[in-house]
Amino acid sequence: MTIHEQIVQDVETVTRDTLLRSKLFDFLQSLKATSPQQPNKDKILSFAGTIDDNEATEVLKIIADEFNRIDGEWH
């Protein structure tokens, strides 16, 4: 059973009690309020699929080369 399935099963059991359901709801709302938001997610995802495989390979190579160069300088 996955964690998600276990949580769903537990919540279904807890929801029989109004007080526990209310406390669980409040807890989940507080988690959402303190979780980092992703306001640019849709903007970033709008670029998905806009470069071809050759360009993507080149970008990955540049990133790998630059990170390897930085690591080499730090050692």
Summary of the structure (lengths in Angstrom):
residues: 75
radius of gyration: 22.3
end to end distance: 44.4
largest distance: 60.0
contacts: 120
relative contact order: 0.05
helix: 75%
strand: 0%
